[in-house]
Amino acid sequence: MTLGIIDTLVLVAAVIAAIAIGLRSATKTHTVEAFLLGNRDLPWWAILGSIVATETSTATVLSLPGEGFGATGMKFLQIAIGYIFGRTIVVYMLLPLFFDGKLFSAYEVLQKRFGSRVKTMASLLFLVARNLGDGLRLFLAALVLQLMLGWPFWGSAVTIGGVTVLYTYFGGMRSVVWNDCIQLVIYMAGGVVTVFVIANNIPGGWPAIWGFAETHDKLTMIKAVPPSGYPNSFIHWLFSDSMSLWAGLIGGAVLTLGTHGTDQMMVQRYLSARSRRDAAWALFASGLVVFVQFALFLFIGVLLACFYSHQPDLEFERADEIYAHFIVHSFPKGTGLVGLMLAAILAAAMSTLSSSLNSSASAVINDFYLPNTQVTPNADKLLRLTRLLAIGFGILQVGIGIWATTFDRSVVNNALSIAGYSAGLLLGLFALGVLTRRVRQTAAMIGALVGLVTLLLVQFAVPPWTGGQWRVAWPWYALIGSTTTFFAGYLSSWCVSQSSRSSTVMK
């Protein structure tokens, strides 16, 4: 794709704005608390925008239209409903834990309950999963930039990573949050513009669109029972179909409990709010905004299905290529709209990456460095170290993105799934801490190990008696990981306790 002058100006303006916000925020970032938590003085609506933008990566913006394009249609919204339920539970059960004292890290809660080893293990799990997952998301974003602009892959990856590191380094959490809000507006505006561009290119206009959607069952949202004539049992359908109502409600709610209730990247936003009440408003309302956002990009997929039905000879290898293909080949050139769409894709990528850099630096400082240093460094030295860590994690994620070019795309998808294991395992640990009293440090760590092994078996080991047809759908992973961690930890507490008593008697 060759960008015209107007498109180039729109894209460059979006990048310059991100950097300018970082530089401006630097004037209020003189301490580690200001860098990591924005002095705990950010408005709830800005935190809301940051939460939504942070959980929306380029992969999401491109894959949701792919879901709408295919057989899923609007059924993916069942997951979004589960997300709303999960956020509600976090507001009432987990937010009070994070506002009980001036915490910097979600894993300080685990230290209070279990001890330093569990906190260290949880924080390390977060760091590995977060940086692996976001490095691979950067890889997917750089692929899109390479496709659209014809840049070398490494140049695309370094550009995305470099701009993100720059504004995060100077402005910290304040820069991240305000940039997230602007980036949310950019990619949502790009989505709205896309709807009208596609509709204007479909013969027959809106009547033809609604007729196509009804004929191909694209607008159905709820799928509570298996389709008629389904050859296997209800239980098989329940656990293997990722787009059932039950997978969405239960799996989506539990997944959100993990991602928004125990992940440092999200908890850091809550701690940046002026009060627990503000954090609760931001978190709950973000679920409603995510629902609207999902509906928008899924509907874009429905429109694309109608548009490409008039080009039956055109085939796609992957559903997440369809939206990018339309932007490259069918968006009006020289109007600034292509530049807006590129800015939207970059915005979705940078909003996730910037949050990852800031939260990773926070985890290292508060969960590893400060607890193990003999002399607490002065404020200036600690701030410099925190900023250097943000740069280091940026370089690491760019490196992972470039390294991923040596992988098959299926390997990337499996690695992204594994990176999501942390939500279930950490939720299981938090549940052990909140719901039990007898479980101690060793039992909790055993529970997390059992949960990890169980998830690996669920994803990669297909039972031979199923004929290779039994696959557990991804929305259930967080539930499986959290429940196995909880019950294995609880049962282990009895064994560890019994073992300890026996040793004492022998002595």
Order of alpha helices (4+ residues) and beta strands (2+ residues): alpha-alpha-alpha-alpha-alpha-alpha-alpha-alpha-alpha-alpha-alpha-alpha-alpha-alpha-alpha-alpha-alpha-alpha-alpha-alpha-alpha
